[in-house]
Amino acid sequence: MLDTLTFLLEKLFLLAHIKLSSLLPPLSSHCDREDAAPLPAFSTASTPHKFQRGDLLEVPRTLFTHFGIYLGDNRVAHLIPDILPVLTSDAHLIQEMVTNTRLVLGVLSKRASIRLDSVEDFAYGARILRNSMDRAVDRRPLTGEEVARRAEHLVGAVSYSLLWNNCEHFVTFCRYDDARSLQTDEFCEWLKSLIRDQRNVALSALLGILSVLFCGLSFSATLPALLIPFTLWMAS
């Protein structure tokens, strides 16, 4: 039952994040303090690398922000969904850049790798923010060397969860000794506001009635039609 609920939440997270991205300002802005100086952003296409060992790097992706830890010598450790380590032990194939197919299959199979890539491959043409999360997390960062050593120690195949063990959990554990995802926190807050909106109770009740009318009074149709509105009502 718990696995099923987690699966549904993860799929809802994917759908909801598009809405979240349009409603919420970027992490580096909505968490700023008034007295905080702006942090520099770097473009790998035109600016020499100015990163220090242990820096937390982040780049925008289509739906999410992707995170990694800079290790020096143009190397970044980052957690990325990947199905290939499940299918082969060929290190040369695994080290090739993760394709979209490998990534999607990794998400579905809940498998990932903490891998080392160049700064350019990690950024994939996007602008990089350095240590922007320091202003959003209420913990002091560990020393750069400790952060980098933690990241290096974790390199290899790992389990993956879109909500509970993603690239953000990896970098926050390494840098702050506190594995968490601010993107997941934002989603949970959005989900709570959705549940508390009593208009959704009425909508779910209406959909339940329609499903019973079209599908009949079968157990599979009647139980969700009653249970979902009741759960939303009790939680609102």
ZIJOJO-V756726 format. One record per residue. N is the residue number from 1. RES is the residue in three letters. PSI is psi as a letter, one per 40 degrees, with the letter a starting at -180 (NA if undefined). D_LAST is the distance of its C-alpha to the last C-alpha in Angstrom with 1 decimal. Layout:
n:N res:RES psi:PSI d_last:D_LAST
n:N res:RES psi:PSI d_last:D_LAST
This chain:
n:1 res:MET psi:d d_last:22.3
n:2 res:LEU psi:d d_last:21.5
n:3 res:ASP psi:d d_last:23.9
n:4 res:THR psi:d d_last:22.4
n:5 res:LEU psi:d d_last:18.9
n:6 res:THR psi:d d_last:20.6
n:7 res:PHE psi:d d_last:22.6
n:8 res:LEU psi:d d_last:19.7
n:9 res:LEU psi:d d_last:18.0
n:10 res:GLU psi:d d_last:21.5
n:11 res:LYS psi:d d_last:22.1
n:12 res:LEU psi:d d_last:18.8
n:13 res:PHE psi:d d_last:19.9
n:14 res:LEU psi:d d_last:23.2
n:15 res:LEU psi:d d_last:21.8
n:16 res:ALA psi:d d_last:19.2
n:17 res:HIS psi:d d_last:21.9
n:18 res:ILE psi:d d_last:23.9
n:19 res:LYS psi:d d_last:21.2
n:20 res:LEU psi:d d_last:20.7
n:21 res:SER psi:d d_last:24.5
n:22 res:SER psi:d d_last:24.7
n:23 res:LEU psi:d d_last:22.1
n:24 res:LEU psi:h d_last:22.9
n:25 res:PRO psi:i d_last:26.3
n:26 res:PRO psi:i d_last:28.4
n:27 res:LEU psi:d d_last:27.9
n:28 res:SER psi:e d_last:31.3
n:29 res:SER psi:d d_last:30.5
n:30 res:HIS psi:e d_last:27.0
n:31 res:CYS psi:e d_last:27.8
n:32 res:ASP psi:i d_last:31.2
n:33 res:ARG psi:i d_last:32.4
n:34 res:GLU psi:d d_last:34.5
n:35 res:ASP psi:e d_last:37.6
n:36 res:ALA psi:h d_last:37.3
n:37 res:ALA psi:i d_last:40.1
n:38 res:PRO psi:i d_last:39.3
n:39 res:LEU psi:i d_last:39.7
n:40 res:PRO psi:i d_last:42.2
n:41 res:ALA psi:i d_last:41.4
n:42 res:PHE psi:i d_last:44.1
n:43 res:SER psi:h d_last:45.2
n:44 res:THR psi:e d_last:47.0
n:45 res:ALA psi:d d_last:49.0
n:46 res:SER psi:e d_last:50.8
n:47 res:THR psi:h d_last:50.3
n:48 res:PRO psi:i d_last:51.8
n:49 res:HIS psi:h d_last:49.5
n:50 res:LYS psi:f d_last:48.8
n:51 res:PHE psi:i d_last:46.5
n:52 res:GLN psi:i d_last:47.1
n:53 res:ARG psi:h d_last:46.7
n:54 res:GLY psi:e d_last:43.2
n:55 res:ASP psi:i d_last:41.6
n:56 res:LEU psi:h d_last:38.1
n:57 res:LEU psi:i d_last:38.3
n:58 res:GLU psi:i d_last:35.6
n:59 res:VAL psi:i d_last:36.0
n:60 res:PRO psi:i d_last:33.8
n:61 res:ARG psi:a d_last:33.3
n:62 res:THR psi:d d_last:32.1
n:63 res:LEU psi:d d_last:28.4
n:64 res:PHE psi:i d_last:28.4
n:65 res:THR psi:h d_last:30.6
n:66 res:HIS psi:i d_last:33.1
n:67 res:PHE psi:i d_last:34.4
n:68 res:GLY psi:i d_last:37.7
n:69 res:ILE psi:h d_last:40.1
n:70 res:TYR psi:h d_last:43.5
n:71 res:LEU psi:e d_last:46.3
n:72 res:GLY psi:i d_last:49.3
n:73 res:ASP psi:f d_last:52.0
n:74 res:ASN psi:f d_last:49.7
n:75 res:ARG psi:i d_last:47.4
n:76 res:VAL psi:h d_last:43.6
n:77 res:ALA psi:h d_last:41.7
n:78 res:HIS psi:i d_last:38.4
n:79 res:LEU psi:h d_last:36.1
n:80 res:ILE psi:h d_last:35.9
n:81 res:PRO psi:h d_last:34.9
n:82 res:ASP psi:h d_last:38.2
n:83 res:ILE psi:d d_last:39.2
n:84 res:LEU psi:d d_last:42.9
n:85 res:PRO psi:d d_last:43.4
n:86 res:VAL psi:d d_last:42.2
n:87 res:LEU psi:d d_last:44.9
n:88 res:THR psi:i d_last:47.9
n:89 res:SER psi:e d_last:49.3
n:90 res:ASP psi:h d_last:51.4
n:91 res:ALA psi:d d_last:50.7
n:92 res:HIS psi:d d_last:52.3
n:93 res:LEU psi:d d_last:49.9
n:94 res:ILE psi:d d_last:46.8
n:95 res:GLN psi:e d_last:47.8
n:96 res:GLU psi:i d_last:48.0
n:97 res:MET psi:h d_last:45.2
n:98 res:VAL psi:h d_last:42.0
n:99 res:THR psi:i d_last:41.7
n:100 res:ASN psi:d d_last:38.6
n:101 res:THR psi:d d_last:39.3
n:102 res:ARG psi:d d_last:39.6
n:103 res:LEU psi:d d_last:36.4
n:104 res:VAL psi:d d_last:34.2
n:105 res:LEU psi:d d_last:35.8
n:106 res:GLY psi:d d_last:35.1
n:107 res:VAL psi:d d_last:31.4
n:108 res:LEU psi:d d_last:31.3
n:109 res:SER psi:e d_last:33.5
n:110 res:LYS psi:f d_last:31.7
n:111 res:ARG psi:i d_last:35.1
n:112 res:ALA psi:i d_last:36.1
n:113 res:SER psi:i d_last:39.0
n:114 res:ILE psi:h d_last:39.5
n:115 res:ARG psi:i d_last:42.5
n:116 res:LEU psi:h d_last:45.0
n:117 res:ASP psi:i d_last:45.6
n:118 res:SER psi:i d_last:47.4
n:119 res:VAL psi:d d_last:45.7
n:120 res:GLU psi:d d_last:46.5
n:121 res:ASP psi:d d_last:45.0
n:122 res:PHE psi:d d_last:41.8
n:123 res:ALA psi:d d_last:41.4
n:124 res:TYR psi:f d_last:42.4
n:125 res:GLY psi:e d_last:43.6
n:126 res:ALA psi:i d_last:40.5
n:127 res:ARG psi:i d_last:40.6
n:128 res:ILE psi:h d_last:40.0
n:129 res:LEU psi:h d_last:38.2
n:130 res:ARG psi:h d_last:39.5
n:131 res:ASN psi:f d_last:37.5
n:132 res:SER psi:d d_last:34.9
n:133 res:MET psi:e d_last:32.2
n:134 res:ASP psi:d d_last:34.1
n:135 res:ARG psi:e d_last:32.5
n:136 res:ALA psi:e d_last:28.9
n:137 res:VAL psi:h d_last:29.3
n:138 res:ASP psi:f d_last:29.8
n:139 res:ARG psi:i d_last:32.7
n:140 res:ARG psi:h d_last:36.3
n:141 res:PRO psi:i d_last:37.7
n:142 res:LEU psi:i d_last:40.2
n:143 res:THR psi:i d_last:43.7
n:144 res:GLY psi:d d_last:44.4
n:145 res:GLU psi:d d_last:46.7
n:146 res:GLU psi:d d_last:44.1
n:147 res:VAL psi:d d_last:41.5
n:148 res:ALA psi:d d_last:44.0
n:149 res:ARG psi:d d_last:45.2
n:150 res:ARG psi:d d_last:41.7
n:151 res:ALA psi:d d_last:41.2
n:152 res:GLU psi:d d_last:44.6
n:153 res:HIS psi:d d_last:44.1
n:154 res:LEU psi:e d_last:41.0
n:155 res:VAL psi:h d_last:42.7
n:156 res:GLY psi:a d_last:42.6
n:157 res:ALA psi:h d_last:40.4
n:158 res:VAL psi:i d_last:36.9
n:159 res:SER psi:i d_last:33.8
n:160 res:TYR psi:i d_last:31.1
n:161 res:SER psi:h d_last:27.4
n:162 res:LEU psi:d d_last:25.8
n:163 res:LEU psi:d d_last:22.9
n:164 res:TRP psi:e d_last:24.6
n:165 res:ASN psi:g d_last:28.3
n:166 res:ASN psi:a d_last:29.3
n:167 res:CYS psi:d d_last:31.9
n:168 res:GLU psi:d d_last:29.9
n:169 res:HIS psi:d d_last:29.5
n:170 res:PHE psi:d d_last:33.3
n:171 res:VAL psi:d d_last:34.3
n:172 res:THR psi:d d_last:32.1
n:173 res:PHE psi:d d_last:33.4
n:174 res:CYS psi:d d_last:36.9
n:175 res:ARG psi:d d_last:36.8
n:176 res:TYR psi:e d_last:34.4
n:177 res:ASP psi:f d_last:34.4
n:178 res:ASP psi:g d_last:30.6
n:179 res:ALA psi:h d_last:29.4
n:180 res:ARG psi:i d_last:26.2
n:181 res:SER psi:h d_last:25.1
n:182 res:LEU psi:d d_last:23.7
n:183 res:GLN psi:d d_last:23.0
n:184 res:THR psi:d d_last:20.8
n:185 res:ASP psi:d d_last:19.0
n:186 res:GLU psi:d d_last:18.5
n:187 res:PHE psi:d d_last:17.1
n:188 res:CYS psi:d d_last:14.6
n:189 res:GLU psi:d d_last:13.5
n:190 res:TRP psi:d d_last:13.4
n:191 res:LEU psi:d d_last:11.4
n:192 res:LYS psi:d d_last:8.7
n:193 res:SER psi:d d_last:8.8
n:194 res:LEU psi:d d_last:8.9
n:195 res:ILE psi:d d_last:5.8
n:196 res:ARG psi:e d_last:4.0
n:197 res:ASP psi:h d_last:6.6
n:198 res:GLN psi:e d_last:6.4
n:199 res:ARG psi:d d_last:10.0
n:200 res:ASN psi:d d_last:9.5
n:201 res:VAL psi:d d_last:8.5
n:202 res:ALA psi:d d_last:11.7
n:203 res:LEU psi:d d_last:13.6
n:204 res:SER psi:d d_last:13.0
n:205 res:ALA psi:d d_last:14.1
n:206 res:LEU psi:d d_last:17.0
n:207 res:LEU psi:d d_last:18.1
n:208 res:GLY psi:d d_last:17.9
n:209 res:ILE psi:d d_last:20.2
n:210 res:LEU psi:d d_last:22.5
n:211 res:SER psi:d d_last:22.8
n:212 res:VAL psi:d d_last:23.9
n:213 res:LEU psi:d d_last:26.3
n:214 res:PHE psi:d d_last:27.9
n:215 res:CYS psi:e d_last:27.9
n:216 res:GLY psi:i d_last:28.4
n:217 res:LEU psi:f d_last:27.0
n:218 res:SER psi:i d_last:27.6
n:219 res:PHE psi:d d_last:25.7
n:220 res:SER psi:d d_last:24.7
n:221 res:ALA psi:d d_last:23.2
n:222 res:THR psi:d d_last:21.7
n:223 res:LEU psi:d d_last:19.8
n:224 res:PRO psi:d d_last:17.7
n:225 res:ALA psi:d d_last:17.3
n:226 res:LEU psi:d d_last:15.8
n:227 res:LEU psi:d d_last:14.1
n:228 res:ILE psi:d d_last:12.1
n:229 res:PRO psi:d d_last:10.4
n:230 res:PHE psi:d d_last:9.9
n:231 res:THR psi:d d_last:8.5
n:232 res:LEU psi:d d_last:5.9
n:233 res:TRP psi:d d_last:5.3
n:234 res:MET psi:d d_last:5.7
n:235 res:ALA psi:e d_last:3.8
n:236 res:SER psi:NA d_last:0.0
